[in-house]
Amino acid sequence: MQLEAVKQTLAPLGIDVAAMTSDSVAINNRFQRQYQVTYPLLADLEHQHADRFGVLNEQFGPAHRFHGAAHPGMLLVDSNGNIVMRFADTDYRQRPDYQTVIVAIQGWLEQQER
């Protein structure tokens, strides 16, 4: 899993990684065991967080099996819950380039130190 590698790169910078899904806790737990995922998988069953963070994929209506899914991407959320960086695409087939994300986060951290 690519996010595991990203986690290993960001950990020394003091950045934690978590993933948010619209799946149940039971499904997330099974996924973590099956793929040896070490970062938390957060269950957003009512898509409250996807709504709040502005990443809810609205192309899937309430009757669709993917209703509540978020756009694929990454958010950097500060300790106050503010989104300080957003890497997302409305095309569910696209994922952010992780190296670009890491470089951007490193730049943000450098600015915070000034």
Buried (B, 14 or more C-beta within 10 A) or exposed (E): EEBEEBBEBBEEEEBEBEBBBBBEEEEBBEBBEEEEBEBEBEBBEEBEBBBEBEBBBEEBEEEEEEBBBBBBBBBBBEEEEEEEBBBBEEEBEEBBEBEEBBEBBBEBBEEEEE
